[in-house]
């Protein structure tokens, strides 16, 4: 083999190695918080970001209640693994049946309740203005049956997640302006820049006027150079803690999951981080 060929071969091997390392650094990993290892990582990251120990414990108590009630065979058993479509093929029927068998009346908790618990000492709300909590009927049913939130927190919950009137037109600039106006009107102030309350606002045109509302939400904190995002997918769906390379990957993940606006009369979602609307990105095709 000529030296030129040997050199090209070595360069090729080095390129593949470096590319592999870069791909690994950009990989998204996730956990369903079934094991103590993942609990420890989440607790440490949240504590380092300034989330109170009381709120972390309240959250992990919800996690424990869910994961000890439902079958976890389709969940990540240990630590964090690479995230992809096949990794999240949850046995939702078995999970839902097990929960209903133990709690036929109590729906459990969802993304909004868990995010409020984790973010409760990271924002303040001072509002007596009228709010519209009409889409929170299942949340309200859950909170009536469980002492997760105190009376003041319960009021603030309705304010934070109330519907926001907006135009029915596909006008994201106006939707963004109406969201930020709502937060200002109700004196919703996020006072810990290390804890990111990341909400997916959906455009609802079924009623008149149209509204924006938080269809999904999670808490994000930095951890060892990555962005840790903690979410509960739904009342009857698992918890997920995901490690993203950066905030842009998190935003892309949320848009891919919740933007179904193509060809519809309603507009695409808006991602809002601590009350500020992020530059919007259309769903990747």
Secondary structure, DSSP 8 states (H G I E B T S, - for coil): --HHHHHHHHHHHHHHHHHHHHHHHH--EEE-S-SHHHHHHHHHHHHHHT--HHHHHHHHHHHHHHHTTS--TTS--SS-EE--TGGG---HHHHHHHHHHH-SS-----HHHHHHHHHTTTEEE---S----GGGHHHHHHHHHSTTS-HHHHHHHHHHT--EEE-SSS-HHHHHHHHHHHHHHTTEEE--TTSEEEEEEEEE-SSSSEEEEEEEEEEEEEETTEEEEEEEEETTEEEEEEEESSHHHHHHHHHHHH---TTSSS---EEEETTEE--------
